[in-house]
Amino acid sequence: MEDSSPFTLKAPAKINWFLRVVGLRRDGFHEIRSLIQKVTLFDTLTFAASEDLTISGTSGIPPQDNIVYKTALILKDKYGIKDGAAIHIDKKIPMGAGLGGGSSDAAAALLGLNKLWSLHLSNAELCKSAKRIGSDVSFFLFSPISLVHGRGELITPKKALKPLHILLVKPSISISTAWAYKELSVSRKEAGSMPELTKKADKVNNIEHFIQSIERADISSIAGYSGAVSNDLESVTLKSFPVIAGIKEKLREKGSIFALMSGSGSTAFGVFESLEKAEEAAVFFTDHWRAVVQTITD
């Protein structure tokens, strides 16, 4: 008989080092290309055996609306599971922040329930369920840093040699991913164009060189790409929420060598040469939620 004692899993946040939105797919999703890396900010999920399926710690969100609950239902339905589960979520990753908290929680739920219910599913099998839950969920089942494409479910793992020091800053606003992509589509339709993937990448000669700089944690090389690589969603998000642009500018003023909005926002992040410099900069953002983190390498 397998041990049925409660156990916990950590669900990390992520940042997008760049985000290209290539076009609208036939299935209604957007085709993207992005380099994503996990960082040391975590939600913690605790799993325990139960006759019923219960979710706690959801901060006022009805449990049935929580992505973890929906993930559990997908597994129960797909594999005919009769058992329940008691799942508690200790939430540290802010919502509507572009940090992937919901997707990471869903991935942790897949892994946790796979263990709790003794399903013995492979990572490839879990990814099939992940695609039904959300575009970013598959990423969190893979290595700490990956190049993602398709709608986000196609993963090419990369390797990072050492961590980088990051300051995350989120204003009080929260941004819906669906809103950001819809606004981008409207904006591009009005402009009568949909930029090709390589258009901005060509400005930095080869986007692979930037990826290699991140993998090596080469501060001087990363600094050289500041302003040259971008997040396409900034074109609409910063226009509607100029506070994010202000945060990016202030991050640079306070010593960041590279600053960008993560995902659909509202968090902006800055890369610093040392932990001390990141912590020194953090004191200038007391009006906002903020966290000093490191990128995860293994």
C-alpha positions as CSV (number, residue, x, y, z in Angstrom):
1,M,0.0,0.0,0.0
2,E,1.4,3.4,-1.0
3,D,1.9,6.1,1.6
4,S,-1.2,8.3,1.8
5,S,0.3,11.0,4.0
6,P,-0.2,14.7,3.0
7,F,2.5,16.1,0.8
8,T,3.4,19.5,-0.7
9,L,4.6,20.7,-4.1
10,K,5.9,24.1,-5.0
11,A,4.5,25.9,-8.0
12,P,7.0,28.5,-9.3
13,A,6.3,31.8,-11.1
14,K,7.8,32.6,-14.5
15,I,9.0,35.5,-16.6
16,N,9.1,35.9,-20.3
17,W,12.4,37.1,-21.7
18,F,10.7,38.0,-24.9
19,L,7.3,37.4,-26.4
20,R,6.5,37.4,-30.1
21,V,2.8,37.1,-31.2
22,V,3.0,35.9,-34.7
23,G,-0.6,35.6,-35.7
24,L,-4.1,34.3,-35.1
25,R,-4.5,30.5,-35.5
26,R,-7.5,28.7,-37.0
27,D,-8.4,27.4,-33.5
28,G,-8.8,30.9,-32.2
29,F,-5.5,31.0,-30.2
30,H,-2.5,33.1,-31.0
31,E,0.7,31.7,-32.4
32,I,3.5,32.8,-30.2
33,R,7.2,32.4,-29.6
34,S,8.7,33.1,-26.2
35,L,11.6,32.3,-24.0
36,I,10.2,31.5,-20.5
37,Q,12.1,30.9,-17.3
38,K,10.9,29.9,-13.8
39,V,11.8,32.1,-10.9
40,T,12.0,31.6,-7.1
41,L,8.6,32.9,-6.2
42,F,6.2,30.0,-5.3
43,D,2.7,29.0,-4.6
44,T,2.6,25.9,-2.4
45,L,0.0,23.2,-2.9
46,T,-0.7,20.6,-0.2
47,F,-2.4,17.4,-1.2
48,A,-4.2,14.9,1.1
49,A,-6.5,12.0,0.5
50,S,-10.2,12.7,0.8
51,E,-13.5,11.2,-0.2
52,D,-14.5,14.6,-1.6
53,L,-12.8,17.0,-3.9
54,T,-12.1,20.2,-1.9
55,I,-10.0,23.3,-2.6
56,S,-9.0,25.7,0.1
57,G,-6.9,28.9,0.3
58,T,-8.4,30.4,-2.9
59,S,-8.7,33.9,-1.5
60,G,-12.4,34.6,-2.1
61,I,-12.5,32.8,-5.5
62,P,-15.2,30.1,-5.5
63,P,-13.4,26.8,-5.4
64,Q,-15.2,25.6,-8.5
65,D,-13.8,28.5,-10.5
66,N,-10.2,27.7,-9.4
67,I,-8.0,26.3,-12.1
68,V,-6.8,23.6,-9.7
69,Y,-10.3,22.4,-9.2
70,K,-10.9,22.3,-13.0
71,T,-7.6,20.4,-13.4
72,A,-8.7,17.8,-10.9
73,L,-12.1,17.3,-12.7
74,I,-10.3,16.8,-16.0
75,L,-8.2,14.0,-14.5
76,K,-11.1,12.4,-12.7
77,D,-13.2,12.4,-15.9
78,K,-10.4,11.2,-18.2
79,Y,-9.2,8.4,-16.0
80,G,-12.4,7.5,-14.2
81,I,-11.1,8.4,-10.7
82,K,-13.7,7.9,-7.9
83,D,-11.4,9.2,-5.1
84,G,-11.5,12.8,-4.0
85,A,-8.6,15.1,-2.8
86,A,-8.2,17.9,-0.3
87,I,-5.9,20.5,-1.9
88,H,-4.8,23.6,0.0
89,I,-3.2,26.5,-2.0
90,D,-0.8,28.9,-0.2
91,K,-0.9,31.7,-2.7
92,K,2.2,33.9,-3.1
93,I,2.2,34.6,-6.8
94,P,-0.2,37.6,-7.5
95,M,-3.0,37.0,-10.0
96,G,-3.3,39.0,-13.2
97,A,0.4,39.6,-13.0
98,G,1.8,37.9,-16.1
99,L,3.8,35.5,-13.8
100,G,1.9,32.3,-14.7
101,G,0.6,31.6,-11.2
102,G,-2.6,29.9,-12.3
103,S,-0.8,27.8,-15.0
104,S,1.9,26.8,-12.5
105,D,-0.7,25.8,-9.9
106,A,-2.5,23.6,-12.6
107,A,0.8,21.9,-13.5
108,A,1.5,21.2,-9.8
109,A,-2.1,19.8,-9.5
110,L,-1.4,17.5,-12.4
111,L,1.8,16.2,-10.7
112,G,0.3,16.1,-7.2
113,L,-2.8,14.2,-8.2
114,N,-0.8,11.9,-10.4
115,K,1.0,10.9,-7.2
116,L,-2.0,11.0,-4.8
117,W,-4.2,8.9,-7.1
118,S,-1.3,6.6,-8.1
119,L,-2.0,7.2,-11.8
120,H,1.6,6.6,-12.8
121,L,1.2,8.9,-15.8
122,S,4.3,10.0,-17.8
123,N,5.1,13.6,-18.4
124,A,4.0,13.2,-22.0
125,E,0.6,11.9,-20.8
126,L,0.3,14.7,-18.3
127,C,1.0,17.2,-21.1
128,K,-2.1,16.0,-23.0
129,S,-4.2,17.1,-20.1
130,A,-2.2,20.3,-19.7
131,K,-3.1,21.4,-23.2
132,R,-6.8,21.2,-22.3
133,I,-6.3,23.4,-19.2
134,G,-4.3,26.3,-20.5
135,S,-1.6,27.4,-23.0
136,D,1.2,27.9,-20.4
137,V,0.6,24.8,-18.3
138,S,2.8,22.5,-20.4
139,F,5.8,24.7,-19.8
140,F,5.7,24.2,-16.1
141,L,6.0,20.4,-16.6
142,F,9.4,20.9,-18.3
143,S,12.8,22.3,-17.5
144,P,13.2,25.7,-15.7
145,I,13.9,27.5,-19.0
146,S,12.3,26.7,-22.4
147,L,11.6,28.2,-25.8
148,V,7.9,27.8,-26.4
149,H,5.9,28.2,-29.6
150,G,2.6,27.2,-31.1
151,R,0.0,28.5,-28.7
152,G,2.5,27.9,-25.9
153,E,2.2,24.1,-25.7
154,L,5.2,23.2,-27.9
155,I,8.3,23.2,-25.7
156,T,12.0,23.2,-26.5
157,P,14.0,22.9,-23.2
158,K,17.1,25.0,-22.8
159,K,19.8,25.0,-20.2
160,A,20.8,27.8,-17.8
161,L,24.2,27.7,-16.2
162,K,23.7,30.0,-13.3
163,P,20.9,32.2,-11.8
164,L,20.2,35.8,-12.5
165,H,19.0,38.4,-10.0
166,I,15.6,39.8,-10.8
167,L,13.3,42.4,-9.2
168,L,9.6,41.9,-9.9
169,V,7.3,44.9,-9.6
170,K,3.6,44.8,-10.0
171,P,1.2,47.8,-9.7
172,S,-2.2,47.4,-8.1
173,I,-3.9,46.7,-11.4
174,S,-4.4,43.1,-12.7
175,I,-4.6,42.3,-16.4
176,S,-6.5,39.6,-18.1
177,T,-4.5,37.6,-20.6
178,A,-7.6,37.3,-22.9
179,W,-8.0,41.1,-22.8
180,A,-4.4,41.7,-23.8
181,Y,-4.5,39.4,-26.8
182,K,-7.8,40.7,-27.9
183,E,-6.5,44.3,-27.8
184,L,-3.4,43.3,-29.7
185,S,-5.6,41.7,-32.4
186,V,-7.8,44.8,-32.7
187,S,-4.8,47.1,-32.8
188,R,-3.1,45.1,-35.6
189,K,-6.3,44.8,-37.6
190,E,-6.7,48.6,-37.4
191,A,-3.1,49.0,-38.5
192,G,-3.7,46.5,-41.3
193,S,-0.6,44.4,-40.5
194,M,0.5,41.3,-38.6
195,P,4.3,41.5,-38.1
196,E,6.2,38.4,-39.0
197,L,8.1,36.6,-36.2
198,T,11.6,37.5,-37.5
199,K,10.9,41.2,-38.0
200,K,12.0,42.3,-34.6
201,A,14.4,39.4,-34.1
202,D,16.5,40.6,-37.0
203,K,17.2,43.8,-35.1
204,V,19.3,41.8,-32.7
205,N,20.9,39.8,-35.6
206,N,19.9,36.4,-34.2
207,I,17.5,35.8,-31.4
208,E,19.5,32.6,-30.6
209,H,22.4,34.8,-29.5
210,F,20.1,36.5,-26.9
211,I,18.9,33.1,-25.7
212,Q,22.5,32.0,-25.3
213,S,23.3,35.1,-23.3
214,I,20.4,34.2,-20.9
215,E,21.6,30.6,-20.7
216,R,25.1,31.8,-19.8
217,A,23.8,34.5,-17.5
218,D,26.1,36.9,-19.3
219,I,25.2,40.2,-17.8
220,S,27.2,42.4,-20.2
221,S,25.7,40.6,-23.2
222,I,22.1,40.8,-21.8
223,A,22.5,44.5,-21.2
224,G,23.3,44.9,-24.9
225,Y,19.9,43.6,-25.8
226,S,18.0,46.0,-23.6
227,G,15.4,47.7,-25.9
228,A,16.3,45.4,-28.8
229,V,14.1,42.4,-27.7
230,S,10.6,43.0,-26.7
231,N,7.2,41.7,-25.5
232,D,4.7,42.4,-28.3
233,L,1.8,42.7,-25.8
234,E,3.5,45.8,-24.4
235,S,2.3,47.7,-27.5
236,V,-1.3,47.7,-26.1
237,T,-0.8,47.1,-22.4
238,L,1.5,50.0,-21.8
239,K,-0.8,52.3,-23.7
240,S,-3.8,51.4,-21.5
241,F,-1.7,51.1,-18.3
242,P,1.1,53.7,-18.5
243,V,2.1,52.9,-14.9
244,I,3.8,49.8,-16.2
245,A,5.9,51.9,-18.6
246,G,6.8,54.1,-15.6
247,I,7.9,51.1,-13.6
248,K,10.1,49.9,-16.4
249,E,11.8,53.3,-16.7
250,K,12.3,53.5,-13.0
251,L,13.9,50.0,-12.9
252,R,16.4,51.2,-15.5
253,E,17.0,54.4,-13.4
254,K,17.7,52.3,-10.3
255,G,20.3,50.1,-12.0
256,S,18.5,47.4,-14.0
257,I,20.5,46.3,-17.0
258,F,17.4,44.9,-18.7
259,A,13.7,45.5,-18.1
260,L,10.6,44.1,-19.7
261,M,6.9,43.4,-18.9
262,S,6.3,39.7,-18.3
263,G,3.6,37.9,-20.2
264,S,0.4,40.0,-20.5
265,G,1.4,42.0,-17.4
266,S,1.0,43.8,-15.1
267,T,4.4,42.8,-13.7
268,A,7.6,44.3,-15.0
269,F,10.9,42.8,-14.1
270,G,14.4,44.2,-14.0
271,V,17.7,42.2,-14.2
272,F,20.4,43.4,-11.8
273,E,24.1,42.6,-11.6
274,S,23.9,41.3,-8.0
275,L,21.4,40.4,-5.3
276,E,22.4,43.5,-3.3
277,K,21.7,45.8,-6.2
278,A,18.3,44.2,-6.7
279,E,17.4,44.6,-3.0
280,E,18.7,48.2,-3.1
281,A,16.4,49.0,-6.0
282,A,13.4,47.4,-4.4
283,V,13.2,50.0,-1.7
284,F,12.2,52.6,-4.4
285,F,9.0,50.7,-5.2
286,T,7.2,50.7,-1.9
287,D,3.9,51.8,-3.6
288,H,3.8,48.5,-5.5
289,W,3.9,44.8,-4.8
290,R,7.5,43.7,-5.3
291,A,9.8,40.7,-4.9
292,V,13.5,40.1,-5.3
293,V,13.9,36.6,-6.9
294,Q,16.4,34.5,-8.8
295,T,15.9,32.6,-12.1
296,I,15.8,28.9,-11.6
297,T,18.5,26.8,-13.3
298,D,17.7,23.2,-12.3
